[in-house]
Amino acid sequence: MALRSSLAEVDRLVAAGQLAAAAQRLEAMLLEGGGEAGQWLQLAGLRRALRQPRRALESVHRALEMAPLNFVALVMRAGLLERLEDPTAGEAWGEAIAQRPPESLPVPLATALQAGMRFHAAWLERREQRLSAAVLPMQEQAADDEAWRITRFRDNVLRKTKVFHSEPTHFCFPGLAEREFHPAAGFAWIAALESEADAIRGEALALLRSREGVREPYIQYEDREALAQWRTLNRNPDWSAFHLLRRGEPVAANAGQAPRTMAALARLGQRRVPGVSPNAMFSLLAPRTTIPPHVGVDNTRLVCHLPLVVPSGCWFRVGAETRFWQEGKVLVFDDTIEHEATNPTDDLRIVLIFDIWHPGLSPVERDAVSAMIAAEGRVLDL
């Protein structure tokens, strides 16, 4: 009853325009009884109206001690720090923006947020310029891949890129480097394979026209299985494949019609696991088809794409990096990092897909992986 009476008195003082007295009464009440987050924010609002930003900030901090993710408190804190020209204001606005609720906001709060977003964007731009200038001498000396890693480090610091990790669904070998796309310079066989791209494309197109080839949906599983992410593509020819090698064995109907492709694959030395790999296929993605975000089953292999027929606009995202396929240019990526793809065009997209060992494995580790996965005896589309 006493608390309710005190709050009523604060409201009367505010209504009478006696903000200083209202703030003094509310603060005394809160210091005596602890108060709630909303009441501390009310006090912060009074102190802000009285042009006492530092005292207002103290009240906001008391509210945040009780509710650290309170959106209104975070917005108020960021605005006060901005008013005080505190160097942490930009970061504070970032924290507030991250907690924006999905529902529409009251006009005053939405207006404050929009102003904060502009302040935050300008702060980020200045920060990026400062960090870029700091590493410019090193960037100028760096090789291509080193320069990419330095740039990505900067973008991670700025939180322009989300940090993704390898998340294999079944087989996770420890200590392997996590990287979305592996640089082509690390694989001596890429140049030779790319030189065969025209011949391989010709075989893929001939197979597409052939009546003897076996084309089947890429995704095939029982409806009872817990794989809801694939529901729209299950047994759907919109994403299909001509398998050339499947679980280590040639698919005669298709492989026999692609001798140049099979010879090129044999020369590069694919991963071998009894009953599991190597695998290779011509992957066909129909017009207006999207492959949803997903992860692979095994981080001891990398997946390779040789794009053969790529309408302009087809893209492929692995982790935080999105690339547009280029015909004849190999991409090597870790499919245990979340990835997705889309063909937004009116034409068919065709890519040769195959697998190789992760380069971080030693020969004895490869043997151990091969033996262990084979011993599992599970039929998995690795």
C-alpha positions in Angstrom: 0.0 0.0 0.0 2.8 2.4 0.9 4.6 1.7 -2.4 1.4 2.3 -4.4 0.9 5.6 -2.5 4.5 6.7 -3.2 4.1 5.9 -6.9 0.8 7.8 -7.0 2.6 10.8 -5.4 5.3 10.6 -8.1 2.7 10.6 -10.8 1.0 13.7 -9.2 4.3 15.5 -9.1 5.0 14.7 -12.7 1.5 15.9 -13.7 2.1 19.1 -11.9 5.3 19.6 -13.8 7.5 19.2 -10.7 9.9 16.8 -12.3 12.8 17.4 -9.9 10.6 16.7 -6.9 9.2 13.6 -8.7 12.7 12.3 -9.5 13.8 12.9 -5.9 10.8 11.1 -4.4 11.0 8.2 -6.8 14.8 7.8 -6.3 14.3 7.7 -2.5 11.6 5.1 -2.8 13.8 2.9 -5.1 16.9 3.2 -2.9 14.8 2.2 0.1 13.0 -0.8 -1.5 15.1 -1.9 -4.5 12.4 -1.3 -7.1 11.8 -2.9 -10.4 13.5 -2.4 -13.8 10.5 -0.4 -15.1 10.6 2.0 -12.2 14.3 2.6 -12.6 13.7 3.4 -16.2 11.0 5.8 -15.2 13.6 7.5 -13.0 16.0 7.5 -15.9 13.4 9.2 -18.0 12.9 11.9 -15.4 16.6 12.5 -15.0 17.0 12.7 -18.8 14.1 15.3 -19.0 15.9 17.2 -16.3 19.1 17.2 -18.5 21.0 15.0 -16.1 22.3 12.4 -18.5 24.9 10.9 -16.2 22.4 10.4 -13.4 19.9 9.0 -16.0 22.5 6.6 -17.1 23.1 5.4 -13.6 19.4 4.6 -13.3 19.4 2.8 -16.7 22.3 0.6 -15.4 20.3 -0.3 -12.4 17.4 -1.4 -14.7 19.8 -3.4 -16.8 21.2 -5.2 -13.7 17.7 -6.6 -13.3 16.8 -7.1 -17.0 20.1 -7.2 -19.1 18.3 -7.6 -22.5 15.5 -5.1 -21.9 15.2 -3.3 -25.3 13.9 0.0 -24.0 16.7 0.1 -21.4 19.3 -0.7 -24.1 18.0 2.1 -26.4 18.0 4.6 -23.5 21.5 3.6 -22.5 22.8 4.0 -26.1 21.1 7.3 -26.5 22.5 8.7 -23.3 26.0 7.5 -24.1 25.7 9.2 -27.5 24.6 12.4 -25.8 27.6 12.2 -23.5 29.8 11.6 -26.5 31.1 8.4 -24.9 33.3 6.4 -27.2 31.3 3.2 -26.4 28.0 4.7 -27.8 28.4 3.0 -31.2 28.8 -0.4 -29.7 25.9 0.3 -27.3 23.7 1.0 -30.2 24.7 -2.2 -31.8 23.7 -4.1 -28.7 20.3 -2.3 -28.6 19.7 -3.0 -32.3 20.4 -6.7 -31.8 17.5 -6.9 -29.3 14.9 -5.2 -31.4 11.6 -7.0 -31.0 9.7 -8.3 -34.0 6.5 -6.4 -33.3 5.9 -2.8 -34.3 7.2 -0.2 -31.9 5.6 3.0 -30.5 6.4 6.0 -32.6 8.8 7.7 -30.1 10.8 4.5 -29.6 10.8 3.7 -33.4 12.1 7.2 -34.1 14.9 6.8 -31.5 15.8 3.5 -32.9 16.0 4.8 -36.5 18.3 7.6 -35.3 20.4 5.1 -33.4 20.7 2.9 -36.5 22.1 5.9 -38.5 24.5 6.6 -35.7 25.6 3.0 -35.5 26.1 2.8 -39.3 28.3 5.9 -39.3 30.3 4.5 -36.4 30.8 1.2 -38.1 32.0 2.9 -41.3 34.5 5.0 -39.3 35.6 1.9 -37.4 36.1 -0.1 -40.7 38.1 2.7 -42.1 40.3 2.8 -39.0 40.9 -1.0 -39.0 41.5 -1.1 -42.8 44.1 1.6 -42.5 45.8 -0.2 -39.6 46.4 -3.3 -41.7 46.9 -1.7 -45.1 50.7 -2.2 -45.0 50.3 -5.9 -44.3 47.5 -6.2 -47.0 49.9 -4.8 -49.6 52.5 -7.4 -48.7 50.1 -10.4 -48.4 49.5 -13.1 -51.0 45.9 -13.5 -52.2 44.8 -16.0 -49.6 46.6 -14.1 -46.8 44.8 -10.9 -47.9 41.5 -12.7 -47.9 42.1 -14.0 -44.3 43.1 -10.6 -43.1 40.0 -9.0 -44.6 37.8 -11.8 -43.2 39.4 -11.2 -39.7 38.5 -7.5 -40.0 34.9 -8.3 -41.0 34.6 -10.8 -38.1 35.8 -8.1 -35.7 33.2 -5.7 -37.2 30.6 -8.5 -37.0 29.9 -8.0 -40.7 30.2 -11.7 -41.1 28.8 -14.4 -38.9 31.3 -17.0 -37.7 30.3 -20.5 -38.9 31.7 -23.8 -37.8 31.9 -27.3 -39.1 29.0 -29.3 -37.8 29.1 -32.8 -39.4 26.0 -34.9 -38.7 27.9 -38.2 -38.2 31.7 -38.2 -38.4 33.7 -35.4 -36.9 37.5 -35.7 -36.9 39.2 -33.3 -34.4 41.7 -30.6 -35.3 40.9 -30.1 -38.9 40.9 -26.5 -40.3 37.4 -25.1 -40.6 37.1 -23.1 -43.8 34.2 -22.4 -46.1 36.0 -22.4 -49.4 39.6 -23.8 -49.7 41.9 -21.8 -52.0 42.6 -23.4 -55.4 46.3 -22.9 -54.9 46.4 -25.7 -52.4 45.4 -28.4 -55.0 47.8 -29.2 -57.8 45.2 -31.1 -59.8 42.8 -28.2 -60.3 44.4 -26.7 -63.4 44.4 -30.0 -65.2 40.8 -30.6 -64.4 39.8 -27.1 -65.5 41.5 -27.7 -68.8 39.1 -30.6 -69.4 36.0 -28.5 -68.6 34.8 -28.2 -72.2 35.1 -32.0 -72.8 33.4 -32.7 -69.5 30.6 -30.3 -70.3 30.1 -32.0 -73.7 29.7 -35.4 -72.0 27.2 -34.0 -69.4 25.1 -32.5 -72.2 25.2 -35.6 -74.3 24.2 -37.7 -71.2 21.3 -35.3 -70.7 20.1 -36.0 -74.2 20.7 -39.7 -74.0 18.0 -42.3 -73.5 20.4 -44.7 -71.8 21.5 -42.4 -69.0 20.0 -42.8 -65.5 18.9 -39.6 -64.0 17.3 -39.6 -60.6 16.3 -37.2 -57.8 19.3 -36.1 -55.7 17.3 -36.4 -52.5 15.6 -39.7 -51.8 14.5 -40.8 -48.4 11.5 -42.4 -46.6 8.8 -40.0 -45.6 9.0 -41.3 -42.0 12.6 -40.0 -41.6 13.3 -36.9 -39.6 14.6 -34.8 -42.5 12.0 -32.1 -42.8 14.5 -29.6 -44.4 14.4 -31.8 -47.5 10.6 -32.2 -47.7 10.1 -30.1 -50.8 13.0 -31.7 -52.7 12.5 -35.3 -51.6 12.1 -37.5 -54.8 11.8 -34.2 -56.7 13.4 -34.0 -60.1 14.0 -30.3 -59.7 17.3 -31.3 -58.1 18.6 -34.4 -59.8 21.8 -36.2 -60.7 23.5 -38.5 -63.2 25.7 -40.5 -60.8 29.0 -41.5 -62.2 30.6 -43.0 -59.1 28.4 -43.9 -56.2 29.7 -45.3 -52.9 33.0 -46.2 -54.6 31.4 -48.0 -57.6 30.9 -46.8 -61.2 27.3 -46.3 -62.3 27.8 -48.1 -65.6 24.8 -46.5 -67.5 26.2 -43.1 -66.9 30.0 -43.6 -66.5 30.2 -45.4 -69.8 29.0 -42.3 -71.6 31.5 -40.0 -69.9 35.0 -41.5 -70.5 36.8 -38.1 -70.4 35.2 -37.2 -67.1 36.0 -40.6 -65.6 39.6 -40.4 -66.7 39.9 -36.9 -65.3 38.5 -38.0 -61.9 40.8 -41.0 -61.8 43.9 -38.8 -62.3 43.1 -36.4 -59.4 42.9 -39.2 -56.8 39.6 -39.1 -54.9 38.9 -40.2 -51.3 38.5 -43.9 -50.9 36.4 -45.4 -48.1 35.1 -48.9 -48.7 31.3 -48.8 -49.4 31.2 -45.1 -49.1 33.4 -43.2 -51.6 34.5 -42.0 -54.1 31.4 -40.2 -55.3 30.9 -38.2 -58.5 27.9 -36.9 -60.3 26.5 -34.4 -62.7 24.2 -32.3 -60.5 21.3 -30.6 -62.2 19.4 -27.8 -60.6 16.2 -26.9 -62.3 15.1 -23.3 -63.0 13.6 -21.4 -60.0 14.9 -24.1 -57.5 16.5 -23.5 -54.2 18.5 -26.0 -52.1 17.9 -25.1 -48.4 20.6 -24.5 -45.8 22.0 -27.9 -44.6 25.3 -29.5 -43.5 27.0 -32.7 -44.5 27.8 -35.8 -42.6 31.6 -36.1 -42.5 34.3 -33.4 -42.1 37.2 -35.7 -43.3 36.2 -34.9 -46.9 35.9 -31.8 -49.0 33.4 -31.4 -51.8 34.4 -30.0 -55.2 32.3 -28.3 -57.9 33.3 -28.0 -61.5 30.6 -25.7 -62.9 29.6 -26.7 -66.4 26.4 -24.9 -67.4 25.7 -21.9 -65.2 23.0 -19.3 -66.1 24.0 -15.8 -64.8 22.7 -15.2 -61.3 23.1 -18.7 -59.8 24.8 -18.5 -56.5 26.2 -20.7 -53.8 26.6 -19.8 -50.1 28.9 -21.7 -47.7 28.9 -20.2 -44.2 29.4 -16.5 -44.4 30.7 -16.5 -48.0 28.5 -16.4 -51.1 30.0 -17.0 -54.6 28.6 -17.1 -58.1 29.6 -20.2 -60.0 31.8 -19.6 -62.9 31.8 -22.1 -65.7 35.1 -24.1 -65.8 36.3 -22.8 -62.4 36.6 -25.3 -59.6 35.3 -24.6 -56.1 36.5 -26.7 -53.1 34.4 -26.3 -50.0 33.6 -27.9 -46.6 30.0 -29.2 -46.8 29.9 -29.7 -43.0 29.6 -25.9 -42.8 26.1 -24.7 -43.4 25.5 -24.1 -47.1 22.7 -23.5 -49.6 22.3 -22.8 -53.3 19.8 -21.4 -55.7 19.0 -21.2 -59.4 16.9 -18.1 -59.8 16.9 -18.2 -63.6 14.8 -19.9 -66.3 17.5 -22.2 -67.4 19.1 -25.5 -66.1 22.3 -25.4 -64.0 24.8 -28.3 -64.3 27.8 -28.9 -62.0 30.2 -31.8 -61.7 30.4 -32.7 -58.0 33.0 -35.0 -56.4 34.8 -35.5 -53.1 38.4 -35.5 -52.0 40.2 -36.0 -48.7 40.5 -33.0 -46.3 44.1 -31.9 -46.8 44.6 -31.7 -43.0 44.6 -35.5 -42.6 47.9 -37.4 -42.7 48.2 -40.7 -44.5 47.8 -42.8 -41.4 44.8 -40.6 -40.3 43.2 -41.2 -43.7 43.6 -45.0 -43.2 42.1 -44.8 -39.7 39.1 -42.7 -41.0 38.6 -45.2 -43.9 38.7 -48.2 -41.6 36.4 -46.7 -38.9 33.7 -45.5 -41.3 33.8 -48.8 -43.2 33.5 -50.6 -39.9 30.3 -48.7 -39.1 28.7 -50.5 -42.0 26.1 -47.7 -42.4 24.8 -46.8 -45.8 25.2 -43.0 -45.9 25.3 -40.6 -48.8 28.7 -39.2 -47.9 
